[in-house]
Amino acid sequence: MSKADVIVTNAVVRTMDPEQPRATAFAAADGRIVLVGSDDEVRAIADPGTEIVDLAGAAVIPGLVDVHNHHLMAGETDLYQLTFSPSATFDEVVEAVRVYSAGLEPDAWVIGEAFGSVLIDDFSRGSARQLLDEAAGGRPVALTDDSHHNRFASTRALELAGITADTPDPDQGHIVRDPGTGEPTGLLLESATIALTEAVDAGLQRTPERYRGASRRALEILHSYGITAFQDAAATVEIMGALRDLDEADELHAWVSSCMLSSGFLFANTPFGDELVARGEEFRTTHHRPDFVKVALDGVPPTYTGAFLTPYLETPEHGHGHCGVTTMEPAELEDWLLRTAARGLGAKIHCTGDASVRVALDAIETVRAAGHLEPKYHIAHGQFVHPDDRPRFASLDVAADISPYLWFPGVITDAIAGVRPSEEASRLQPNRDLLDLGVLVAGGSDWPVSESPNPWEGIQGLVTRADPLGRHSGTLWIEQAVTLEEALEIFTVNGAKAMGMDDVTGSLSVGKSADFVVLNQDPFAVPAERIVETHAVETWFAGRRVYAHA
């Protein structure tokens, strides 16, 4: 038995290891768990140099896992951008822009997020641009919605992006125009945002130091929530370069999996697709694994770009038979997945409608039939899954990457209810069904699409199907609630398995990284409505304390 560097004792330990689910102590050496058991068993391997951490009965769980976020984007938002809640009204967004702009240089960009999907109509009006032009003092303004699929540009921002009344809609994108004048209102949907993103990038002139700083800040925030492993769901050369550089400087205190972009969605002036995949191994380090690609197979329901098997509610613009379309033809998706699977890469596939879920599963079935059994596949979001397709997740070994923003009543669910039939809109996220079918369900925040990466908001939402912060009343399809034990699995061992990292993290098991969280309360000892009050007192990664609550 190895002598221990650190011993944690006198704790209530939930290991998430079915072979030894409970313990009171564990020991680590060289960053790995070497013994899990009772206080007496573990203390017996201490020597004079061992650090003894007596937790006086505190609850301990493995480091939490976030299987879907955009960490560097969130870090940049925290450090450099205007933020407002998705629940903010249009007038509140305008006022936030006014206050933020007052301290800026005359030509500085105003970058902000995230306005709620329920404000799409407000931002579609020509008057919105005039109001935001005035609030920003004529500065270029770029605001992102809560889905991060759509953006709003002020007059100056449209000029810098080269978008005029004569600019045609790009493929898979839409420039919203005033019906009377034909002038852009400023609202840009899906791929129409790329020109604005290019203009923002040119204006900000991001540097490698800025990318590293944003990544470092995101890690600090994630550690404060007890997260020690995560998957960046839309990685670029710049993002993976920052992760590599941090790890080489011994500053990446987390296990990170990256999903390399298949298209230019969200980012501009960066390699994607085959060019990015060919470079992936440049960025592999001890703690960073570029093992996935990312496919955005459809858009989002509030802008009628999610792909569904049945039509949206009728509108003058879309008519009565609009179902949305996928961004790739089935044959194109199959080809991409076959080629990347041959490289040993898995894929995270963004699907918000049930039609896109079916197309994704069909393509994965082709990949599996071709003998590619090892790559990991995730259906991301998947809030609408046809009952016929739910068993296919398990039979095809596909993980359901579920996002907390859609587990309970809120802004996005309200926006979806405005465009989809009411019976369907009230039946989001069939989590209970998926678990009962043996599907690997893993939890992801989609931060900064979600305001916070706090896993306990998601965990309570999974258990109660109600808004854990009390902002919205009622429950959403309560029959799909899961138990607290299942919810904790979703945010620990399940996430690690989905990312292919259960060899190193996800449970407190001998041989795995000593990643754990000391909690302020035992979530199993409080009413379900108080689970969200749980927070990290300390976060440890590889046997080192990386966060302590002030």
C-alpha positions in Angstrom: 0.0 0.0 0.0 1.3 3.4 -1.0 1.9 5.9 1.7 -0.6 8.8 1.5 0.0 12.4 0.6 -3.4 13.4 1.9 -6.1 11.6 4.0 -9.7 12.8 4.2 -11.4 11.4 7.3 -14.5 11.8 9.5 -16.7 12.5 6.5 -20.0 11.2 5.0 -18.6 10.0 1.6 -20.8 9.1 -1.3 -18.3 7.5 -3.7 -20.6 6.9 -6.7 -18.8 3.6 -7.0 -21.3 0.7 -6.9 -18.7 -1.6 -5.5 -18.2 0.6 -2.4 -20.9 3.3 -2.3 -20.3 4.6 1.2 -17.2 5.4 3.3 -16.0 7.7 6.0 -12.5 8.2 4.7 -10.1 7.9 1.8 -6.5 8.5 1.0 -4.6 9.9 -2.0 -1.0 9.7 -3.2 0.5 11.3 -6.3 -3.0 12.7 -7.1 -4.7 9.3 -7.1 -7.0 7.5 -4.7 -5.1 4.7 -3.0 -7.6 3.6 -0.3 -11.3 4.1 0.5 -12.8 2.8 3.7 -13.2 3.6 7.4 -11.3 6.2 9.4 -9.2 3.5 11.1 -8.4 1.7 7.9 -7.3 4.9 6.1 -5.5 6.5 9.0 -3.4 3.4 9.3 -1.4 4.3 6.1 -0.5 7.8 7.3 3.1 8.8 8.0 4.5 12.0 9.5 4.4 13.8 6.1 0.7 13.0 5.4 -1.8 15.8 5.4 -4.8 14.8 7.5 -8.0 16.6 6.6 -10.7 16.0 9.3 -14.0 17.1 8.0 -16.0 16.8 11.2 -18.8 14.9 9.5 -19.2 17.0 6.4 -20.6 15.4 3.2 -18.2 14.6 0.4 -18.9 13.6 -3.2 -16.7 13.1 -6.3 -15.8 16.1 -8.4 -18.9 17.1 -10.4 -18.9 16.7 -14.2 -20.4 19.2 -16.7 -20.7 17.3 -20.0 -21.7 20.4 -22.0 -20.5 24.0 -21.6 -18.7 26.7 -23.5 -16.2 27.5 -20.9 -13.9 30.0 -22.6 -16.9 31.9 -24.0 -18.3 32.1 -20.5 -15.0 33.2 -19.0 -14.8 35.9 -21.6 -18.3 37.0 -20.9 -17.5 37.3 -17.2 -14.4 39.3 -17.7 -15.2 41.6 -20.6 -18.8 41.8 -21.5 -22.2 43.2 -20.4 -24.5 40.6 -18.9 -28.2 40.7 -18.1 -30.7 38.0 -17.2 -32.7 36.2 -19.9 -35.7 37.2 -17.8 -34.9 40.9 -18.4 -37.6 42.9 -20.3 -36.7 44.7 -23.6 -36.7 48.0 -21.7 -34.3 46.6 -19.1 -31.9 45.4 -21.8 -31.9 48.9 -23.4 -31.3 50.5 -20.0 -28.4 48.0 -19.3 -26.8 49.0 -22.6 -27.2 52.6 -21.7 -25.5 52.3 -18.4 -22.7 50.1 -19.7 -22.0 52.3 -22.7 -21.6 55.4 -20.6 -18.0 54.4 -19.6 -16.8 53.3 -23.0 -14.7 55.0 -25.7 -16.8 56.5 -28.5 -16.0 53.7 -31.0 -15.9 50.8 -28.5 -18.0 47.7 -29.0 -20.8 46.9 -26.6 -20.9 43.1 -26.4 -23.7 41.7 -24.2 -25.8 38.6 -23.4 -28.2 37.0 -23.0 -31.6 38.4 -24.0 -34.5 35.9 -23.6 -36.0 34.1 -26.5 -39.4 35.6 -25.6 -38.0 38.9 -26.8 -37.5 37.8 -30.4 -40.5 39.8 -31.5 -39.3 42.9 -29.7 -35.9 42.7 -31.4 -37.6 42.1 -34.7 -39.0 45.6 -34.8 -37.2 48.4 -36.6 -37.7 50.6 -33.6 -35.5 48.3 -31.5 -32.4 49.3 -33.5 -33.1 53.0 -33.1 -33.6 52.6 -29.3 -30.4 50.7 -28.9 -28.5 53.1 -31.2 -29.5 55.9 -28.9 -28.7 53.9 -25.7 -25.2 53.0 -26.9 -24.5 56.5 -28.2 -24.0 55.3 -31.7 -21.5 52.6 -30.7 -21.5 49.2 -32.3 -23.7 46.8 -30.3 -23.8 43.0 -30.5 -26.2 41.2 -28.2 -26.6 37.5 -28.0 -29.9 35.6 -27.2 -30.2 32.9 -24.6 -29.8 30.1 -27.1 -26.6 31.7 -28.5 -27.9 30.9 -32.0 -29.1 34.4 -32.7 -27.7 38.0 -32.2 -28.8 41.6 -32.5 -26.7 44.3 -34.2 -27.0 48.1 -33.9 -26.8 50.3 -36.9 -23.0 50.8 -36.5 -22.5 47.1 -36.0 -24.5 46.3 -39.1 -22.2 48.7 -41.0 -19.1 47.1 -39.7 -20.5 43.6 -40.6 -21.3 44.8 -44.1 -25.0 44.0 -43.8 -27.4 46.2 -45.7 -30.9 46.0 -47.3 -29.3 44.4 -50.3 -27.4 41.6 -48.4 -29.0 38.3 -49.2 -29.8 35.8 -46.5 -27.0 33.3 -46.1 -27.5 29.6 -46.3 -29.2 28.4 -43.1 -29.6 31.9 -41.8 -32.0 34.8 -41.9 -31.6 38.6 -41.7 -34.8 39.9 -40.2 -36.1 42.9 -42.2 -38.7 45.6 -41.7 -41.7 44.6 -43.8 -42.2 48.1 -45.0 -38.7 49.3 -45.9 -36.8 46.0 -46.3 -34.1 47.4 -44.1 -32.5 45.0 -41.5 -34.0 45.4 -38.1 -30.8 44.3 -36.5 -31.9 40.8 -35.6 -29.8 38.1 -37.2 -30.7 34.4 -37.0 -28.4 31.3 -37.1 -25.7 31.6 -39.8 -26.6 35.3 -40.5 -24.7 36.0 -37.2 -21.4 35.0 -38.8 -20.8 38.3 -40.5 -21.4 40.1 -37.1 -19.1 37.7 -35.3 -16.4 38.4 -37.9 -16.8 42.1 -37.3 -16.6 41.7 -33.5 -13.5 39.6 -33.8 -11.8 42.1 -36.0 -12.7 44.9 -33.5 -11.6 43.1 -30.4 -8.3 41.7 -31.8 -8.2 38.8 -29.3 -4.8 37.6 -28.3 -3.6 34.2 -26.9 -3.2 35.9 -23.6 -6.8 36.9 -23.6 -7.9 33.4 -24.5 -5.9 31.9 -21.7 -7.2 34.5 -19.2 -10.8 33.7 -20.2 -10.2 30.0 -19.9 -8.5 30.5 -16.5 -11.4 32.6 -15.2 -13.9 30.0 -16.3 -12.0 27.3 -14.5 -12.1 29.4 -11.3 -15.9 29.7 -11.6 -16.3 26.0 -12.4 -14.2 25.1 -9.3 -16.4 27.3 -7.2 -19.3 25.0 -8.1 -17.3 21.8 -7.4 -16.8 21.0 -11.1 -13.6 19.2 -11.9 -14.3 17.7 -15.3 -16.2 19.2 -18.2 -16.6 19.0 -22.0 -16.3 22.2 -24.1 -19.0 21.6 -26.6 -17.7 23.9 -29.4 -13.9 24.0 -29.4 -11.7 26.0 -31.8 -8.0 26.1 -32.3 -7.9 29.1 -30.0 -9.9 27.4 -27.2 -7.9 24.2 -27.4 -4.6 26.2 -27.6 -5.5 27.9 -24.3 -6.3 24.6 -22.6 -3.0 23.1 -23.9 -1.0 26.2 -22.7 -2.7 26.2 -19.3 -2.0 22.4 -18.8 1.7 22.8 -19.8 1.9 25.6 -17.2 0.3 23.3 -14.5 -2.8 25.6 -14.4 -5.4 23.3 -15.9 -6.9 21.7 -12.8 -9.7 19.8 -14.5 -10.2 16.9 -16.9 -11.4 18.5 -20.2 -12.8 16.9 -23.3 -13.2 19.1 -26.4 -15.7 18.8 -29.2 -14.1 20.2 -32.4 -16.4 22.3 -34.5 -17.7 20.8 -37.7 -18.9 24.2 -39.0 -18.2 27.8 -38.4 -21.3 28.2 -36.2 -20.7 30.6 -33.2 -17.2 31.5 -34.3 -15.4 33.2 -37.2 -12.0 33.2 -38.8 -11.0 29.9 -37.3 -10.4 26.4 -38.8 -13.3 24.0 -38.6 -14.3 20.6 -40.0 -11.6 18.5 -41.6 -9.0 21.2 -41.2 -9.6 21.4 -37.4 -9.8 17.7 -36.9 -6.5 17.2 -38.7 -4.9 19.4 -36.0 -6.6 18.0 -33.0 -3.6 16.0 -31.7 -1.6 19.2 -31.4 -3.6 20.1 -28.3 -3.7 16.8 -26.5 -2.2 17.0 -23.0 -2.4 15.1 -19.7 -5.7 16.7 -18.8 -7.1 17.7 -22.2 -8.6 15.2 -24.6 -9.8 16.4 -28.0 -11.8 13.3 -28.6 -15.1 14.6 -30.1 -16.5 16.6 -33.0 -19.5 18.9 -32.7 -22.4 19.0 -35.1 -25.1 21.6 -34.9 -27.8 19.6 -36.7 -30.6 22.1 -36.3 -31.3 25.4 -34.7 -33.7 26.3 -31.9 -37.5 26.2 -31.8 -38.2 29.9 -30.9 -36.8 31.0 -34.2 -38.5 28.0 -36.1 -35.1 26.5 -36.9 -35.4 23.3 -34.8 -36.2 20.4 -37.0 -39.5 18.6 -36.1 -41.5 15.7 -37.4 -44.7 17.7 -37.1 -45.4 21.4 -38.0 -44.9 24.5 -35.9 -47.9 26.6 -35.1 -49.0 28.5 -38.2 -47.6 32.0 -38.8 -47.9 34.4 -41.7 -44.2 34.0 -42.4 -43.9 30.2 -42.1 -47.4 29.1 -43.1 -49.1 26.0 -41.6 -46.7 23.2 -42.7 -43.3 24.4 -41.5 -41.4 21.7 -39.7 -37.8 23.2 -39.8 -34.9 21.5 -41.5 -31.6 19.9 -40.5 -28.4 21.7 -41.3 -26.9 18.6 -43.0 -28.5 16.1 -45.3 -28.6 12.6 -43.8 -26.0 11.3 -46.3 -23.7 14.2 -45.4 -24.0 13.6 -41.7 -23.3 9.8 -42.2 -20.2 10.6 -44.3 -18.9 13.0 -41.6 -19.5 10.6 -38.8 -18.0 7.7 -40.6 -14.8 9.7 -41.5 -14.4 11.0 -37.9 -15.1 7.6 -36.4 -12.3 6.2 -38.5 -10.1 8.6 -36.6 -11.5 7.3 -33.3 -13.5 10.5 -32.7 -16.9 10.6 -31.1 -19.5 13.3 -31.7 -21.8 15.6 -29.8 -24.8 16.3 -32.0 -27.0 19.3 -31.2 -30.7 18.4 -31.7 -33.6 20.5 -30.4 -36.4 18.9 -32.5 -37.5 15.3 -32.7 -36.7 15.1 -36.5 -33.1 16.1 -36.0 -32.8 13.5 -33.2 -34.1 10.8 -35.6 -31.7 11.9 -38.4 -28.8 11.7 -35.9 -29.7 8.3 -34.6 -30.1 7.0 -38.2 -26.6 8.2 -39.0 -25.1 6.7 -35.8 -26.8 3.4 -36.6 -25.0 3.4 -39.9 -21.7 4.1 -38.1 -22.3 1.3 -35.7 -23.2 -1.1 -38.5 -19.9 -0.3 -40.2 -18.1 -1.7 -37.2 -17.3 1.6 -35.3 -18.3 0.5 -31.8 -15.9 2.5 -29.7 -16.6 6.2 -30.5 -18.8 8.0 -28.0 -21.9 9.7 -29.3 -24.1 12.3 -27.5 -27.4 13.8 -28.5 -27.2 17.2 -27.0 -30.4 18.8 -25.6 -32.8 16.3 -27.1 -35.7 17.9 -25.3 -38.1 16.4 -27.9 -37.6 12.7 -28.6 -40.3 10.6 -30.3 -41.2 7.6 -28.2 -40.2 5.3 -31.0 -36.6 6.7 -30.9 -36.1 6.6 -27.1 -35.0 2.9 -27.0 -32.6 3.5 -29.8 -30.3 5.6 -27.5 -29.5 2.5 -25.5 -29.3 0.0 -28.4 -26.9 2.3 -30.2 -24.9 3.3 -27.1 -25.8 7.0 -27.4 -25.7 9.3 -24.4 -28.4 11.8 -23.7 -26.7 15.1 -22.9 -29.5 17.0 -21.1 -29.4 20.7 -20.3 -30.8 22.2 -17.1 -32.2 25.2 -18.8 -35.1 23.1 -20.1 -35.8 20.9 -17.1 -38.3 23.2 -15.5 -40.6 26.2 -16.3 -38.7 29.3 -17.5 -38.0 31.7 -20.3 -37.0 29.1 -22.9 -40.0 26.9 -22.2 -42.3 29.9 -22.5 -40.7 30.7 -25.8 -41.1 27.1 -27.1 -44.8 27.2 -25.9 -45.3 30.1 -28.2 -44.3 28.2 -31.4 -45.1 24.5 -30.7 -48.5 22.9 -30.0 -49.3 23.2 -26.3 -49.4 19.5 -25.5 -46.0 18.9 -27.0 -44.5 22.1 -25.4 -45.5 20.9 -22.0 -43.6 17.6 -22.5 -39.9 18.5 -22.6 -37.0 16.3 -21.5 -38.2 12.7 -21.1 -35.5 11.9 -18.6 -37.4 9.3 -16.6 -38.3 7.4 -19.7 -34.7 7.4 -20.9 -33.3 6.2 -17.6 -35.9 3.4 -17.4 -34.8 2.3 -20.9 -31.2 2.0 -19.8 -30.0 5.1 -21.6 -26.8 6.8 -20.3 -28.1 10.3 -19.2 -25.4 12.9 -18.5 -25.8 16.4 -17.2 -24.5 19.6 -18.9 -25.1 23.2 -18.1 -24.6 24.7 -21.6 -23.1 27.6 -19.7 -23.2 30.5 -20.6 -26.5 29.7 -22.4 -27.5 28.9 -18.8 -26.8 31.9 -16.5 -24.8 29.7 -14.2 -23.0 26.3 -14.4 -24.3 25.5 -10.9 -25.0 21.7 -11.0 -27.3 21.9 -7.9 -29.8 24.0 -9.9 -29.9 21.2 -12.5 -30.0 18.5 -9.9 -32.9 20.0 -8.0 -34.7 20.7 -11.3 -34.3 17.1 -12.3 -35.8 15.9 -9.0 -38.7 18.4 -8.7 -39.2 19.5 -12.3 -39.8 23.0 -10.9 -37.7 26.2 -11.1 -35.2 25.7 -8.2 -34.8 29.5 -7.9 -38.5 30.2 -7.6 -38.6 32.6 -10.6 -41.4 30.6 -12.4 -44.3 28.7 -10.9 -45.5 25.2 -11.5 -43.8 22.1 -12.7 -42.9 20.7 -16.2 -44.0 17.1 -16.9 -43.6 16.0 -13.3 -43.9 12.3 -14.4 -40.3 12.6 -15.8 -38.8 13.4 -12.4 -35.8 11.4 -11.3 -34.5 10.5 -7.8 -31.7 12.5 -6.1 -29.4 9.5 -6.4 -30.0 9.3 -10.1 -29.5 13.0 -10.5 -26.2 12.9 -8.7 -25.1 10.0 -11.0 -26.1 12.1 -14.0 -23.6 14.8 -12.8 -20.8 12.6 -11.8 -20.1 9.1 -13.0 -22.5 9.3 -16.0 -20.9 12.4 -17.3 -17.4 10.8 -17.0 -18.6 7.7 -18.9 -20.2 9.8 -21.6 -16.9 11.7 -22.2 -14.8 8.5 -22.0 -13.1 9.7 -18.9 -14.5 7.3 -16.3 -11.0 5.7 -16.3 -9.8 8.8 -14.4 -12.8 10.5 -12.7 -16.5 10.4 -11.9 -16.2 8.3 -8.7 -14.0 8.0 -5.7 -12.5 4.7 -6.6 -9.0 3.4 -6.1 -6.8 4.3 -9.0 -8.8 7.3 -10.1 -7.9 11.0 -9.7 -8.5 12.4 -6.3 -11.2 14.8 -7.4 -13.8 15.6 -4.7 -16.0 18.2 -3.3 -16.7 19.0 0.4 -20.2 20.2 0.7 -21.9 22.7 3.1 -24.8 20.2 3.6 -25.7 16.6 2.8 -28.2 17.0 0.0 -29.8 13.7 0.9 -30.6 15.1 4.4 -32.7 18.1 3.3 -36.0 18.5 1.6 -35.9 18.4 -2.2 -36.7 22.2 -2.3 -33.5 22.9 -0.5 -31.1 20.8 -2.6 -30.2 24.0 -4.5 -28.8 25.5 -1.3 -26.0 22.9 -1.5 -22.6 24.4 -2.4 -18.9 23.6 -2.5 -17.0 24.4 0.7 -13.8 23.0 -0.9 -13.0 21.6 -4.3 -10.0 19.3 -4.8 -8.5 18.1 -8.0 -5.8 15.4 -8.2 -5.3 15.6 -4.5 -4.9 19.4 -4.4 -7.3 21.9 -3.0 -8.2 24.2 -5.9 -11.1 26.1 -4.3 -12.1 27.1 -0.8 -15.3 29.0 0.0 -14.6 32.4 1.5 
